[in-house]
Amino acid sequence: MEAVRASAAWVASRSSHDNVDLQDRPVLFLSVVTFCPAVSWWYIESIACCSKIEKVVDKIQGNVPKVEWDFEGIHYFDNGPLTVQYLFILDALLLLLLASLGTDKDLSYDHLASGLKLALEKDKTALDADRLKNYTGPELRHLLNWPRPLPIEEERVRLLHEVGLELERSFGGQAANLVKSAGNSAATLIELITRHFPVQQLIGPCLAIGLFPGSFTLKGHQVFLYKRAQIFVADLWGAFKGQNYGEFHDINSITIFADYIVPAVLRELGILKYGSNLSCSIDSNCEIVPGSEEEMEIRACSIYAVEKMRDLISKKFGKQLLSIDIDLWLWSCGVQNMALSHHRTLSIYY
Ligand SMILES: Nc1nc2c(c(CN[C@H]3C=C[C@H](O)[C@@H]3O)cn2[C@@H]2O[C@H](COP(=O)(O)O)[C@@H](O)[C@H]2O)c(=O)[nH]1
């Protein structure tokens, strides 16, 4: 997504040393980097890259370990439209709740993925649009086999209703039709998702747009992350192995999905370096305010760093990697490292 790349580069270019330092950050060009992607990238490309990113790229010799989609064995897959419906609902429900401020993790990604899988195995109509429109909180709990009220249950139920309604209104009730109408273009699919599933909400200082939230405003600039919508595309690509519903001619336009895990892995690798205040907040589990400069910088610099890594791998080793593959590698490392210290933001817009 060019919009994601350009805005991540813009945030990276103006990120303060006090928060996130990328070492090869284009600080000098702060005032000239604009939203015009061509201009942004020209300036950023002119930065000599002799940083930690290069060291990491050299160390792995441009070889990113291949991580298979569903390496955890928790997703539903039947090679057809029901899988598309499943992935769409799963990604719509990925309201991250950083459990963070508290102690234990409530309803993790694994719970959601395997809960919905089990529900579909029991009843193939469980995710039909007319059912989605009518679920109540307790019914959703039952569907997910979750013993107590879900975290932010009302919000999840509201989102399910919206998904059901819009799928019915515009796509004959089927997420597979939404995917078909994108004509094998990842960028078009993301555009369709953010256009058809809009919800405007003001949270803290930032405006999050979309049931699949796409953009945030930072100092008057729109910053695009498209995390969940891009994850949906990546899930289709991974599940269907680039065929059928997973065939996208522009899959290389997808960036990483800026969550809280990938930045923590990049920090561990030394690619992201946080200033002392931010380091201190993260290491002592303090909340990072949603929509704050710190949060945006952490997420956008992660996108920028991985794009840089990808470019370097291409230049030095002649390999064209997808950001999706780098993301899955980093993410899978992160989820397996329980001791990883990550930023904690209490937000449903992840
Ligand atoms: N960057 C990135 N972030 C990802 C994923 C995935 C799942 N990808 C699937 C695709 C193939 C594999 O087999 C994976 O299962 C989830 N997440 C995010 O992690 C968070 C987990 O929250 P919690 O469990 O509550 O702590 C949540 O924000 C969720 O949105 C990914 O791939 N990359």
The ligand as an SDF file (V2000), in Angstrom:
LIG
                    3D

 33 36  0  0  0  0  0  0  0  0999 V2000
    1.9110   -8.3450   12.5600 N   0  0  0  0  0  0  0  0  0  0  0  0
    1.0490   -9.3340   12.6970 C   0  0  0  0  0  0  0  0  0  0  0  0
    0.1050   -9.2570   13.6410 N   0  0  0  0  0  0  0  0  0  0  0  0
   -0.7640  -10.2860   13.7330 C   0  0  0  0  0  0  0  0  0  0  0  0
   -0.7340  -11.3950   12.9000 C   0  0  0  0  0  0  0  0  0  0  0  0
   -1.7860  -12.2310   13.2930 C   0  0  0  0  0  0  0  0  0  0  0  0
   -2.1790  -13.5740   12.7880 C   0  0  0  0  0  0  0  0  0  0  0  0
   -1.6720  -13.9180   11.5550 N   0  0  0  0  0  0  0  0  0  0  0  0
   -1.8850  -15.2730   11.1630 C   0  0  0  0  0  0  0  0  0  0  0  0
   -1.4590  -15.4870    9.8030 C   0  0  0  0  0  0  0  0  0  0  0  0
   -0.7750  -16.6470    9.6720 C   0  0  0  0  0  0  0  0  0  0  0  0
   -0.4250  -17.2020   10.9440 C   0  0  0  0  0  0  0  0  0  0  0  0
   -0.7290  -18.5350   11.0540 O   0  0  0  0  0  0  0  0  0  0  0  0
   -1.0750  -16.2650   11.9690 C   0  0  0  0  0  0  0  0  0  0  0  0
   -1.9360  -16.8590   12.8680 O   0  0  0  0  0  0  0  0  0  0  0  0
   -2.4020  -11.6120   14.3540 C   0  0  0  0  0  0  0  0  0  0  0  0
   -1.7720  -10.4540   14.5970 N   0  0  0  0  0  0  0  0  0  0  0  0
   -1.9960   -9.4990   15.6550 C   0  0  0  0  0  0  0  0  0  0  0  0
   -1.2890   -9.9690   16.7810 O   0  0  0  0  0  0  0  0  0  0  0  0
   -1.9530   -9.5290   17.9580 C   0  0  0  0  0  0  0  0  0  0  0  0
   -2.1910  -10.7170   18.8390 C   0  0  0  0  0  0  0  0  0  0  0  0
   -3.0230  -10.3290   19.8730 O   0  0  0  0  0  0  0  0  0  0  0  0
   -3.1950  -11.1390   21.2280 P   0  0  0  0  0  0  0  0  0  0  0  0
   -3.1730  -12.6040   20.8930 O   0  0  0  0  0  0  0  0  0  0  0  0
   -4.5210  -10.6620   21.7540 O   0  0  0  0  0  0  0  0  0  0  0  0
   -2.0590  -10.7200   22.0890 O   0  0  0  0  0  0  0  0  0  0  0  0
   -3.2090   -8.8380   17.5030 C   0  0  0  0  0  0  0  0  0  0  0  0
   -2.9440   -7.4580   17.4520 O   0  0  0  0  0  0  0  0  0  0  0  0
   -3.4110   -9.3670   16.1080 C   0  0  0  0  0  0  0  0  0  0  0  0
   -4.0820   -8.4450   15.2940 O   0  0  0  0  0  0  0  0  0  0  0  0
    0.2700  -11.4730   11.8930 C   0  0  0  0  0  0  0  0  0  0  0  0
    0.4070  -12.4070   11.1040 O   0  0  0  0  0  0  0  0  0  0  0  0
    1.1350  -10.4220   11.8470 N   0  0  0  0  0  0  0  0  0  0  0  0
  1  2  1  0
  2  3  2  0
  2 33  1  0
  3  4  1  0
  4  5  2  0
  4 17  1  0
  5  6  1  0
  5 31  1  0
  6  7  1  0
  6 16  2  0
  7  8  1  0
  8  9  1  0
  9 10  1  0
  9 14  1  0
 10 11  2  0
 11 12  1  0
 12 13  1  0
 12 14  1  0
 14 15  1  0
 16 17  1  0
 17 18  1  0
 18 19  1  0
 18 29  1  0
 19 20  1  0
 20 21  1  0
 20 27  1  0
 21 22  1  0
 22 23  1  0
 23 24  2  0
 23 25  1  0
 23 26  1  0
 27 28  1  0
 27 29  1  0
 29 30  1  0
 31 32  2  0
 31 33  1  0
M  END
$$$$
